[in-house]
Each structure stands twice: as C-alpha cells, then as structure tokens.
C-alpha cells in the first residue's frame, strides 16, 4: 500500500476509487485499523475516492522524527491535515471514529478550509466541563483503562501484552458484535508494531494531563485545548450501548458546532459503529457529498 512521507511521519493508507473522485477521508480509532470501514465504503456511491490512513503506530504508519514522538490529539490531527495536503485532495469529507474522531475534530479546528463536512463517531467533542459530578464519575468508570495506563503497573502490563486489552475492548465495548478470529487477527497484526504500545500509553497519559506533549505540536495543542467552536457542518453518531463512551457530553455540546451538528443516537449499538451500523455511517457521509 502507498505511504506518504511528511516532515515527521510516514503514513500508510488505503486509496480506493478514481483519482479525481470526490474525496472522503476515514480515520479509524483504538484499537482498530482501516478495514473497519470496509462495509461503509461498499455503501458509498460510485465516483468517490476514499482515503483510509493507518494512525501513527499502526500498520506501517510511524513517527520518523524523534522530536515528534507523541500520540497527543494535536499530533494525530496534524497527521490528517498533512496527509490531505500531501495528496492534494481539495475539500474533503472527513470521517473519524474514536481516536479518529478526536483527530478529525482537531483537523476541523486547525484546517476548516480543507473540509466540506465532518462525520464523527462515538467520541464526542468537548472537555466535559458541564457534566454533573455523577455523570463525570460514570464516564470515568467506563474509561478505567485510561487511568490504568497512567500507572506504572498498567503501562508495564499493557506493553508486555497489548493484545490482551485489544481483545478485551472488542468484547466489552460492542457486546453484540462478534468478530471472527480472522478479523481479530487482522487487527492484532496491524497493532503489532514497535510504536503502538508507547503511543497508546502516551495518548491516554497526555489526555489526562499526566504526560507532556511534544514541542513540535505545542501551538496546535494549545489551540485545541481551548475547545474552540468547529465551523464545519458536522454529524455525530453514538451508540446507546457503547461500552466506553457515555451520552451526556454528546447531548450537551451542540453550542461547540457553529455550522450546525446533527446528533444521531443509535439504539442498542455499541462502540464500533463502522462495523455494527455501516448503513447509518454511509448515510451520514452521503449527506455531505452533494454538489
């Protein structure tokens, strides 16, 4: 598969559809890889060019600049912006799930002119500051793994056997979704890289304020930390049976989308929406493919 080289990374990606097709960029989440979008891609109209990158540390995507060794959201967002720029895609529909949603929200903040629409899944935009104490505790309860990775014991255990948490996440975050062993093997192979475990630990430690970011991304991160309004029309999908994300923030953050945001709650659907409910994702993308 092709690889784009940026100032700080090498990014591997799928490139499907005509070179001059309407561009759609899809960013996967954790713990996942680009084939998670296969069923969504099959439902999109002909004539669309679909770019699906591997996030840094997954597949053959990796950080090549030691100064940029980071998995903070600003780094992931910069990778998306750099990829779209390097491919000269022009205005695109950007789609992101989980980590990919965080990255897509960040890209929409720093480079809104590159997007015509934003479709994000599962992970809501915003700091969660308006949540009640009970809601914040509910959120922390389902996100225990984030705090576990902030401990030396948790990080050591994860680095020793990343596959254990990967398998656990797929079983518990989408309880009704049954992956085949072949599908799980594809995911485990994609995350069996030198940088994956360290990236996961850093992503969650940075997100909880327990690890510093890279100076390379300091300016971008400072912007994102303010949670500025997103000026790109957005559709957000979340499952009511999601095992690691709660609903209150998504229901309260409409004011952070100045160009409008459609909230779609999928009854009985878990975390891995691209595999569980591809029809709804494809429909949301189609809404931004009009002339």
C-alpha atoms as a printed R data frame, in Angstrom:
    type eleno elety resid chain resno       x       y      z
1   ATOM     1    CA   UNK     A     1   0.000   0.000  0.000
2   ATOM     2    CA   UNK     A     2   1.167   3.578 -0.571
3   ATOM     3    CA   UNK     A     3   2.992   5.569  2.080
4   ATOM     4    CA   UNK     A     4   3.101   9.357  2.357
5   ATOM     5    CA   UNK     A     5   6.172  10.909  3.962
6   ATOM     6    CA   UNK     A     6   5.603  14.094  5.924
7   ATOM     7    CA   UNK     A     7   8.019  16.228  7.922
8   ATOM     8    CA   UNK     A     8   7.581  13.975 10.955
9   ATOM     9    CA   UNK     A     9   5.954  10.713  9.852
10  ATOM    10    CA   UNK     A    10   5.418   8.011  7.294
11  ATOM    11    CA   UNK     A    11   1.694   7.349  6.867
12  ATOM    12    CA   UNK     A    12   0.384   4.223  5.182
13  ATOM    13    CA   UNK     A    13  -3.086   4.384  3.672
14  ATOM    14    CA   UNK     A    14  -5.708   2.698  1.513
15  ATOM    15    CA   UNK     A    15  -6.646   4.617 -1.628
16  ATOM    16    CA   UNK     A    16  -9.860   3.426 -3.293
17  ATOM    17    CA   UNK     A    17 -11.847   4.930 -6.137
18  ATOM    18    CA   UNK     A    18 -10.986   7.269 -9.010
19  ATOM    19    CA   UNK     A    19  -8.120   9.716 -8.501
20  ATOM    20    CA   UNK     A    20 -10.410  12.596 -9.451
21  ATOM    21    CA   UNK     A    21 -13.322  11.391 -7.320
22  ATOM    22    CA   UNK     A    22 -14.950  13.344 -4.522
23  ATOM    23    CA   UNK     A    23 -12.548  12.780 -1.592
24  ATOM    24    CA   UNK     A    24 -13.618  11.127  1.641
25  ATOM    25    CA   UNK     A    25 -11.015  10.556  4.365
26  ATOM    26    CA   UNK     A    26 -11.711   7.981  7.081
27  ATOM    27    CA   UNK     A    27  -9.671   7.807 10.297
28  ATOM    28    CA   UNK     A    28 -10.016   4.701 12.472
29  ATOM    29    CA   UNK     A    29  -9.806   4.584 16.244
30  ATOM    30    CA   UNK     A    30  -8.303   2.495 19.044
31  ATOM    31    CA   UNK     A    31  -7.827  -0.415 18.965
32  ATOM    32    CA   UNK     A    32  -8.574  -0.741 15.266
33  ATOM    33    CA   UNK     A    33  -7.291  -0.369 11.711
34  ATOM    34    CA   UNK     A    34  -8.615   0.857  8.336
35  ATOM    35    CA   UNK     A    35 -10.506  -2.271  7.269
36  ATOM    36    CA   UNK     A    36 -13.052  -1.372  9.953
37  ATOM    37    CA   UNK     A    37 -14.543   0.913  7.275
38  ATOM    38    CA   UNK     A    38 -14.923  -1.810  4.593
39  ATOM    39    CA   UNK     A    39 -18.710  -2.125  4.856
40  ATOM    40    CA   UNK     A    40 -19.123   1.657  4.894
41  ATOM    41    CA   UNK     A    41 -17.006   2.051  1.763
42  ATOM    42    CA   UNK     A    42 -19.114  -0.562 -0.037
43  ATOM    43    CA   UNK     A    43 -22.222   1.543  0.628
44  ATOM    44    CA   UNK     A    44 -20.862   4.817 -0.775
45  ATOM    45    CA   UNK     A    45 -21.785   5.966 -4.292
46  ATOM    46    CA   UNK     A    46 -19.553   5.328 -7.255
47  ATOM    47    CA   UNK     A    47 -17.109   8.060 -8.154
48  ATOM    48    CA   UNK     A    48 -15.948   8.688 -4.593
49  ATOM    49    CA   UNK     A    49 -12.257   8.496 -3.711
50  ATOM    50    CA   UNK     A    50 -11.801   7.046 -0.236
51  ATOM    51    CA   UNK     A    51  -8.548   7.535  1.669
52  ATOM    52    CA   UNK     A    52  -8.129   5.436  4.834
53  ATOM    53    CA   UNK     A    53  -4.881   6.042  6.709
54  ATOM    54    CA   UNK     A    54  -3.388   3.942  9.448
55  ATOM    55    CA   UNK     A    55  -2.881   6.088 12.537
56  ATOM    56    CA   UNK     A    56   0.703   6.529 13.679
57  ATOM    57    CA   UNK     A    57   1.954   3.373 15.345
58  ATOM    58    CA   UNK     A    58  -0.499   1.159 13.434
59  ATOM    59    CA   UNK     A    59   0.386  -0.809 10.322
60  ATOM    60    CA   UNK     A    60   3.354   0.816  8.632
61  ATOM    61    CA   UNK     A    61   2.485   4.320  9.830
62  ATOM    62    CA   UNK     A    62   5.183   5.571 12.142
63  ATOM    63    CA   UNK     A    63   6.860   8.645 13.539
64  ATOM    64    CA   UNK     A    64  10.253   9.237 11.918
65  ATOM    65    CA   UNK     A    65  11.233  12.429 13.755
66  ATOM    66    CA   UNK     A    66  12.243  11.698 17.368
67  ATOM    67    CA   UNK     A    67  11.126  15.196 18.405
68  ATOM    68    CA   UNK     A    68   7.601  14.386 17.199
69  ATOM    69    CA   UNK     A    69   7.287  11.100 19.097
70  ATOM    70    CA   UNK     A    70   3.851  11.655 20.581
71  ATOM    71    CA   UNK     A    71   0.271  10.442 20.356
72  ATOM    72    CA   UNK     A    72  -1.421  13.593 21.643
73  ATOM    73    CA   UNK     A    73  -4.508  14.729 19.747
74  ATOM    74    CA   UNK     A    74  -2.627  17.607 18.099
75  ATOM    75    CA   UNK     A    75  -0.212  15.086 16.595
76  ATOM    76    CA   UNK     A    76  -2.995  12.880 15.245
77  ATOM    77    CA   UNK     A    77  -4.837  15.900 13.828
78  ATOM    78    CA   UNK     A    78  -1.652  17.184 12.198
79  ATOM    79    CA   UNK     A    79  -1.147  13.803 10.540
80  ATOM    80    CA   UNK     A    80  -4.580  14.035  8.921
81  ATOM    81    CA   UNK     A    81  -4.014  17.590  7.729
82  ATOM    82    CA   UNK     A    82  -0.559  16.677  6.385
83  ATOM    83    CA   UNK     A    83  -1.942  13.623  4.590
84  ATOM    84    CA   UNK     A    84  -4.720  15.580  2.888
85  ATOM    85    CA   UNK     A    85  -2.263  18.282  1.893
86  ATOM    86    CA   UNK     A    86   0.293  15.831  0.523
87  ATOM    87    CA   UNK     A    87  -2.370  14.092 -1.560
88  ATOM    88    CA   UNK     A    88  -3.743  17.451 -2.760
89  ATOM    89    CA   UNK     A    89  -7.250  16.220 -2.089
90  ATOM    90    CA   UNK     A    90  -9.000  19.555 -2.089
91  ATOM    91    CA   UNK     A    91 -12.057  19.981  0.141
92  ATOM    92    CA   UNK     A    92 -12.941  16.567  1.572
93  ATOM    93    CA   UNK     A    93 -15.498  14.901  3.781
94  ATOM    94    CA   UNK     A    94 -13.619  13.836  6.896
95  ATOM    95    CA   UNK     A    95 -14.847  10.854  8.906
96  ATOM    96    CA   UNK     A    96 -13.401   9.716 12.230
97  ATOM    97    CA   UNK     A    97 -14.123   7.124 14.880
98  ATOM    98    CA   UNK     A    98 -12.826   7.142 18.477
99  ATOM    99    CA   UNK     A    99  -9.198   8.390 18.274
100 ATOM   100    CA   UNK     A   100 -10.016   9.193 14.660
101 ATOM   101    CA   UNK     A   101 -12.930  11.335 15.857
102 ATOM   102    CA   UNK     A   102 -10.622  13.288 18.143
103 ATOM   103    CA   UNK     A   103  -8.163  13.702 15.276
104 ATOM   104    CA   UNK     A   104 -10.931  14.742 12.877
105 ATOM   105    CA   UNK     A   105 -12.314  17.319 15.320
106 ATOM   106    CA   UNK     A   106  -8.787  18.700 15.662
107 ATOM   107    CA   UNK     A   107  -8.280  18.855 11.906
108 ATOM   108    CA   UNK     A   108 -11.586  20.686 11.546
109 ATOM   109    CA   UNK     A   109 -10.401  23.268 14.060
110 ATOM   110    CA   UNK     A   110  -6.977  23.944 12.522
111 ATOM   111    CA   UNK     A   111  -7.810  23.473  8.822
112 ATOM   112    CA   UNK     A   112 -11.553  24.005  8.283
113 ATOM   113    CA   UNK     A   113 -10.961  25.234  4.719
114 ATOM   114    CA   UNK     A   114  -9.936  21.696  3.718
115 ATOM   115    CA   UNK     A   115 -13.308  20.184  4.651
116 ATOM   116    CA   UNK     A   116 -16.843  20.266  3.307
117 ATOM   117    CA   UNK     A   117 -18.313  18.079  6.013
118 ATOM   118    CA   UNK     A   118 -17.396  16.211  9.180
119 ATOM   119    CA   UNK     A   119 -18.788  12.856 10.330
120 ATOM   120    CA   UNK     A   120 -17.561  11.668 13.719
121 ATOM   121    CA   UNK     A   121 -18.441   8.597 15.710
122 ATOM   122    CA   UNK     A   122 -18.510   7.568 19.366
123 ATOM   123    CA   UNK     A   123 -16.083  10.082 20.904
124 ATOM   124    CA   UNK     A   124 -17.733  13.459 21.464
125 ATOM   125    CA   UNK     A   125 -16.074  16.864 21.152
126 ATOM   126    CA   UNK     A   126 -15.626  18.953 24.268
127 ATOM   127    CA   UNK     A   127 -13.972  18.969 27.657
128 ATOM   128    CA   UNK     A   128 -16.976  17.655 29.522
129 ATOM   129    CA   UNK     A   129 -16.826  20.569 31.970
130 ATOM   130    CA   UNK     A   130 -20.624  20.883 32.054
131 ATOM   131    CA   UNK     A   131 -21.173  17.326 33.233
132 ATOM   132    CA   UNK     A   132 -22.515  16.778 36.721
133 ATOM   133    CA   UNK     A   133 -20.329  15.017 39.266
134 ATOM   134    CA   UNK     A   134 -22.314  11.805 38.849
135 ATOM   135    CA   UNK     A   135 -22.013  11.939 35.065
136 ATOM   136    CA   UNK     A   136 -18.283  12.565 35.306
137 ATOM   137    CA   UNK     A   137 -17.912   9.556 37.591
138 ATOM   138    CA   UNK     A   138 -19.965   7.411 35.219
139 ATOM   139    CA   UNK     A   139 -17.663   8.465 32.406
140 ATOM   140    CA   UNK     A   140 -14.566   7.649 34.452
141 ATOM   141    CA   UNK     A   141 -15.995   4.256 35.402
142 ATOM   142    CA   UNK     A   142 -16.293   3.036 31.818
143 ATOM   143    CA   UNK     A   143 -12.937   4.637 30.974
144 ATOM   144    CA   UNK     A   144 -10.987   2.850 33.727
145 ATOM   145    CA   UNK     A   145  -8.352   1.688 31.220
146 ATOM   146    CA   UNK     A   146  -7.300   5.300 30.555
147 ATOM   147    CA   UNK     A   147  -6.342   5.751 34.187
148 ATOM   148    CA   UNK     A   148  -4.891   2.236 34.487
149 ATOM   149    CA   UNK     A   149  -2.446   3.154 31.708
150 ATOM   150    CA   UNK     A   150  -1.411   6.186 33.734
151 ATOM   151    CA   UNK     A   151   0.057   3.877 36.346
152 ATOM   152    CA   UNK     A   152   3.445   2.197 36.037
153 ATOM   153    CA   UNK     A   153   1.829  -1.178 36.659
154 ATOM   154    CA   UNK     A   154  -0.819  -0.696 33.984
155 ATOM   155    CA   UNK     A   155   1.583   0.646 31.393
156 ATOM   156    CA   UNK     A   156   4.037  -2.201 32.011
157 ATOM   157    CA   UNK     A   157   1.283  -4.797 31.708
158 ATOM   158    CA   UNK     A   158  -0.029  -3.263 28.507
159 ATOM   159    CA   UNK     A   159   3.408  -3.022 26.909
160 ATOM   160    CA   UNK     A   160   4.035  -6.659 27.829
161 ATOM   161    CA   UNK     A   161   0.796  -7.885 26.227
162 ATOM   162    CA   UNK     A   162  -1.116  -5.249 24.204
163 ATOM   163    CA   UNK     A   163  -3.312  -7.928 22.646
164 ATOM   164    CA   UNK     A   164  -4.997  -8.629 25.987
165 ATOM   165    CA   UNK     A   165  -6.517  -5.140 26.203
166 ATOM   166    CA   UNK     A   166  -7.284  -5.120 22.477
167 ATOM   167    CA   UNK     A   167  -9.299  -8.329 22.741
168 ATOM   168    CA   UNK     A   168 -10.989  -7.123 25.936
169 ATOM   169    CA   UNK     A   169 -12.023  -3.849 24.317
170 ATOM   170    CA   UNK     A   170 -13.704  -5.508 21.368
171 ATOM   171    CA   UNK     A   171 -15.613  -7.875 23.644
172 ATOM   172    CA   UNK     A   172 -16.817  -5.225 26.094
173 ATOM   173    CA   UNK     A   173 -17.218  -2.030 24.079
174 ATOM   174    CA   UNK     A   174 -19.510  -3.610 21.475
175 ATOM   175    CA   UNK     A   175 -21.089  -6.521 23.359
176 ATOM   176    CA   UNK     A   176 -23.371  -7.573 20.498
177 ATOM   177    CA   UNK     A   177 -20.617  -7.559 17.872
178 ATOM   178    CA   UNK     A   178 -18.896 -10.883 17.321
179 ATOM   179    CA   UNK     A   179 -15.632 -10.572 15.406
180 ATOM   180    CA   UNK     A   180 -14.284 -13.652 13.689
181 ATOM   181    CA   UNK     A   181 -10.807 -14.841 14.594
182 ATOM   182    CA   UNK     A   182  -9.708 -13.784 11.112
183 ATOM   183    CA   UNK     A   183 -10.962 -10.240 11.702
184 ATOM   184    CA   UNK     A   184  -9.297 -10.107 15.101
185 ATOM   185    CA   UNK     A   185  -6.062 -11.412 13.591
186 ATOM   186    CA   UNK     A   186  -6.046  -8.515 11.107
187 ATOM   187    CA   UNK     A   187  -6.408  -6.014 13.957
188 ATOM   188    CA   UNK     A   188  -3.765  -7.671 16.117
189 ATOM   189    CA   UNK     A   189  -1.340  -7.809 13.205
190 ATOM   190    CA   UNK     A   190  -1.862  -4.094 12.473
191 ATOM   191    CA   UNK     A   191  -1.095  -3.074 16.062
192 ATOM   192    CA   UNK     A   192   1.901  -5.384 16.434
193 ATOM   193    CA   UNK     A   193   4.405  -2.582 15.868
194 ATOM   194    CA   UNK     A   194   7.277  -1.014 17.767
195 ATOM   195    CA   UNK     A   195   5.446   2.264 18.372
196 ATOM   196    CA   UNK     A   196   1.876   1.117 19.103
197 ATOM   197    CA   UNK     A   197   2.057   0.422 22.844
198 ATOM   198    CA   UNK     A   198   4.039   3.556 23.649
199 ATOM   199    CA   UNK     A   199   1.615   5.627 21.573
200 ATOM   200    CA   UNK     A   200  -1.395   4.246 23.428
201 ATOM   201    CA   UNK     A   201   0.156   4.944 26.814
202 ATOM   202    CA   UNK     A   202   1.118   8.466 25.780
203 ATOM   203    CA   UNK     A   203  -2.287   9.248 24.241
204 ATOM   204    CA   UNK     A   204  -4.108   8.484 27.471
205 ATOM   205    CA   UNK     A   205  -1.490   9.951 29.777
206 ATOM   206    CA   UNK     A   206  -1.425  13.189 27.789
207 ATOM   207    CA   UNK     A   207  -5.210  13.281 27.700
208 ATOM   208    CA   UNK     A   208  -5.403  13.063 31.494
209 ATOM   209    CA   UNK     A   209  -2.619  15.619 31.997
210 ATOM   210    CA   UNK     A   210  -0.135  13.019 33.236
211 ATOM   211    CA   UNK     A   211   2.378  13.374 30.381
212 ATOM   212    CA   UNK     A   212   3.708  16.371 28.454
213 ATOM   213    CA   UNK     A   213   3.223  16.770 24.744
214 ATOM   214    CA   UNK     A   214   5.829  17.277 22.066
215 ATOM   215    CA   UNK     A   215   7.096  20.794 21.429
216 ATOM   216    CA   UNK     A   216   6.513  20.106 17.735
217 ATOM   217    CA   UNK     A   217   2.756  20.255 18.366
218 ATOM   218    CA   UNK     A   218   2.670  22.797 21.189
219 ATOM   219    CA   UNK     A   219   0.965  25.577 19.252
220 ATOM   220    CA   UNK     A   220  -1.671  23.304 17.765
221 ATOM   221    CA   UNK     A   221  -2.308  21.626 21.108
222 ATOM   222    CA   UNK     A   222  -2.734  24.982 22.825
223 ATOM   223    CA   UNK     A   223  -5.420  25.844 20.286
224 ATOM   224    CA   UNK     A   224  -7.219  22.531 20.708
225 ATOM   225    CA   UNK     A   225  -7.098  22.760 24.493
226 ATOM   226    CA   UNK     A   226  -9.386  25.788 24.283
227 ATOM   227    CA   UNK     A   227 -12.084  23.658 22.637
228 ATOM   228    CA   UNK     A   228 -12.904  26.316 20.011
229 ATOM   229    CA   UNK     A   229 -16.123  26.028 18.045
230 ATOM   230    CA   UNK     A   230 -15.979  23.789 14.983
231 ATOM   231    CA   UNK     A   231 -17.027  25.724 11.894
232 ATOM   232    CA   UNK     A   232 -17.557  22.712  9.609
233 ATOM   233    CA   UNK     A   233 -21.049  21.169  9.310
234 ATOM   234    CA   UNK     A   234 -20.975  18.008 11.416
235 ATOM   235    CA   UNK     A   235 -22.869  14.803 12.013
236 ATOM   236    CA   UNK     A   236 -22.093  12.859 15.191
237 ATOM   237    CA   UNK     A   237 -23.179   9.258 15.758
238 ATOM   238    CA   UNK     A   238 -23.060   7.436 19.087
239 ATOM   239    CA   UNK     A   239 -24.421   4.073 20.195
240 ATOM   240    CA   UNK     A   240 -26.592   3.866 23.289
241 ATOM   241    CA   UNK     A   241 -24.888   0.557 24.203
242 ATOM   242    CA   UNK     A   242 -21.350   1.920 23.879
243 ATOM   243    CA   UNK     A   243 -19.149   0.257 26.464
244 ATOM   244    CA   UNK     A   244 -16.570   3.022 26.805
245 ATOM   245    CA   UNK     A   245 -18.321   6.292 25.985
246 ATOM   246    CA   UNK     A   246 -21.279   7.876 27.759
247 ATOM   247    CA   UNK     A   247 -24.029  10.007 26.245
248 ATOM   248    CA   UNK     A   248 -24.293  13.241 28.301
249 ATOM   249    CA   UNK     A   249 -21.494  15.224 26.632
250 ATOM   250    CA   UNK     A   250 -22.788  14.467 23.142
251 ATOM   251    CA   UNK     A   251 -26.227  15.656 24.185
252 ATOM   252    CA   UNK     A   252 -24.906  18.964 25.549
253 ATOM   253    CA   UNK     A   253 -22.170  20.109 23.180
254 ATOM   254    CA   UNK     A   254 -24.234  21.492 20.269
255 ATOM   255    CA   UNK     A   255 -23.003  25.022 21.015
256 ATOM   256    CA   UNK     A   256 -19.470  23.942 20.022
257 ATOM   257    CA   UNK     A   257 -20.551  23.493 16.382
258 ATOM   258    CA   UNK     A   258 -21.196  26.905 14.879
259 ATOM   259    CA   UNK     A   259 -22.142  25.484 11.461
260 ATOM   260    CA   UNK     A   260 -24.562  23.016 12.994
261 ATOM   261    CA   UNK     A   261 -24.322  19.450 14.268
262 ATOM   262    CA   UNK     A   262 -26.751  16.585 13.800
263 ATOM   263    CA   UNK     A   263 -26.713  14.138 16.712
264 ATOM   264    CA   UNK     A   264 -27.728  10.580 15.841
265 ATOM   265    CA   UNK     A   265 -28.169   8.138 18.717
266 ATOM   266    CA   UNK     A   266 -28.152   4.514 17.578
267 ATOM   267    CA   UNK     A   267 -30.279   2.415 19.886
268 ATOM   268    CA   UNK     A   268 -28.591  -0.783 21.047
269 ATOM   269    CA   UNK     A   269 -25.407  -0.136 19.077
270 ATOM   270    CA   UNK     A   270 -22.031  -0.342 20.795
271 ATOM   271    CA   UNK     A   271 -18.737   1.458 20.309
272 ATOM   272    CA   UNK     A   272 -17.517   0.083 16.992
273 ATOM   273    CA   UNK     A   273 -20.165   1.754 14.853
274 ATOM   274    CA   UNK     A   274 -18.433   1.317 11.450
275 ATOM   275    CA   UNK     A   275 -18.785  -2.457 11.785
276 ATOM   276    CA   UNK     A   276 -22.089  -2.546 13.686
277 ATOM   277    CA   UNK     A   277 -24.065   0.096 11.801
278 ATOM   278    CA   UNK     A   278 -22.322   0.875  8.483
279 ATOM   279    CA   UNK     A   279 -25.572   1.920  6.791
280 ATOM   280    CA   UNK     A   280 -26.015   4.846  9.190
281 ATOM   281    CA   UNK     A   281 -22.414   5.945  8.703
282 ATOM   282    CA   UNK     A   282 -22.663   5.800  4.919
283 ATOM   283    CA   UNK     A   283 -25.925   7.756  5.009
284 ATOM   284    CA   UNK     A   284 -24.291  10.486  7.089
285 ATOM   285    CA   UNK     A   285 -21.378  10.718  4.639
286 ATOM   286    CA   UNK     A   286 -23.728  10.853  1.667
287 ATOM   287    CA   UNK     A   287 -25.300  13.938  3.195
288 ATOM   288    CA   UNK     A   288 -22.072  15.850  2.537
289 ATOM   289    CA   UNK     A   289 -21.429  14.529 -0.978
290 ATOM   290    CA   UNK     A   290 -23.987  16.722 -2.684
291 ATOM   291    CA   UNK     A   291 -22.759  19.412 -5.094
